[in-house]
Amino acid sequence: METKPSLKSEKKNNIMPWVWLALSLVYTLSPLDLVPDTFPVLGWIDDLSILSASILNLIQHYHKDTHKQLAKILKYLKWLFLLFVILLIIILGVLGYLVIFDN
């Protein structure tokens, strides 16, 4: 027998992607970052990646019932994108460190 989710949990599930989007906007506009914006490219990549991932999360959430394949693709795309950005930040950080502190 299939049970329907309660209205309260359904509302909570509909609000969470918007909460993540709002938090990512605050993070993007905030001067406090994991990678400060004083590092010109790294700081911008950091902000844009978190904002992009939250937008992909929002799109994935609203297509999970109607377009299941699209939602699945967006889920993997979101995580691959974040993994790529994390690796890019690490590589650029190491290269920057080697250029600055190379004796």
KEVOTOR-15572 format. One record per atom (N, C-alpha, C): x, z, y. Coordinates in steps of 0.1 Angstrom, whole numbers, plus 5000, padded with zeros to 4 digits. Atoms other than C-alpha are relative to their C-alpha. Layout:
// KEVOTOR-15572
XZY/...
//
This chain:
// KEVOTOR-15572
500850004988/500050005000/500950005012/499250014988/501449905034/499450085011/500549914989/501250155062/500549935013/499750054987/501150055098/500850105008/499349904991/503650215123/499050065010/500949944990/502050455147/500249945013/500050064987/501350345182/501250065008/498949934993/503850605195/501449944996/498750065004/506750465174/500149865004/500050144995/505750115183/500449995015/499649994986/505950195220/501550035002/498549964999/509350365215/500949884997/499250115004/510650055197/499949895010/500150104990/509449825225/500750045013/499349964988/511050035252/501550014999/498649985002/514450085237/500949885004/499150114995/515849735243/500049995015/500050004985/514749765280/500950125005/499149894996/516550105281/501449964999/498650055002/519749945267/500449915011/499750094989/519449675293/500250075013/499949924988/518949925321/501450075000/498749935001/521950125309/501249915002/498950104998/524149815307/500149955014/500050044986/523149715342/500750125009/499349894993/524150065354/501550004998/498650005004/527350045335/500849885008/499450124994/528049695350/500350035015/499949974985/527449815386/500850125003/499349884997/529150145382/501549985001/498550014999/532750195393/500750064988/499349935011/533450405362/499849914988/500050095012/534350185332/501050044990/499049985010/536150185300/501349935004/498950084994/538349915315/499749985014/500350014985/538449955353/500149865005/500150134993/537649655375/501349985008/498850024993/541049705391/500949904992/499450105008/542349495362/499149885001/501050114997/540849165374/499249944989/500850075010/539948985343/499550094989/500449915011/539849265317/498750085004/501249924995/537349475338/498849925000/501250084999/535049185343/499549964986/500450035013/535049085307/499350114993/500649885006/534249435297/498550025005/501349984994/531249455321/499149894995/500850115004/529949105312/499650014985/500349995014/530249165275/498950104996/501049895003/528149485275/498649955005/501250054995/525549315297/499449894991/500450115009/525449005275/499550054987/500449955013/525149205243/498650075002/501449944999/522149405257/499049895003/501050114998/520449075268/499749944986/500250065013/521048935233/499150104991/500849905007/519549265219/498649995004/501450014995/516449225241/499449884994/500650135005/515948865230/499850024985/500149985015/516548965193/498750084997/501149915002/513949245196/498749935001/501250064997/511249025210/499749884991/500250105010/511748755183/500050044986/499949955013/512048975153/498749984991/501350025007/508348925143/499649864999/500550145000/507748565153/501049914994/498950095005/511148395146/501050094993/499149915007/512848605119/501449944999/498750065001/515648355114/500850005013/499349994987/516448345151/500450145003/499649864998/516448725153/501250034991/498849975008/518848735124/501349945005/498850064994/521148485140/500550075013/499649924988/521048675173/500650134997/499449875004/521848995155/501549984997/498650035003/525048845140/500849955012/499350054988/525848665172/500450115009/499749884991/525648985192/501250084995/498949925005/528049175169/501349925000/498850094999/530448875166/500549995014/499650014987/530448845203/500750135005/499449874997/531249215208/501350024994/498749995007/533949205182/501149915006/499150104993/535548895199/500450065013/499649954987/535449065233/500950124998/499149895003/537049385219/501449954997/498750065004/539749185203/500749935012/499550064988/540248985235/500650105010/499649904991/540549295256/501350074994/498849945006/543049445231/501249915002/498950104999/545149125231/500549995014/499650014985/545149085269/500750135005/499449874996/545949455273/501450014995/498649995006/548949435249/500949905007/499250104993/550149115266/500450055014/499749954987/549849275300/501050115000/499049895001/551749585288/501449944997/498750065003/554549365274/500649935012/499450074988/554849165306/500450105011/499749904989/554849475329/501250094995/499049905004/557049705308/501149944991/498950075007/559349445292/501350025007/498749974994/562849555298/501049894997/
//
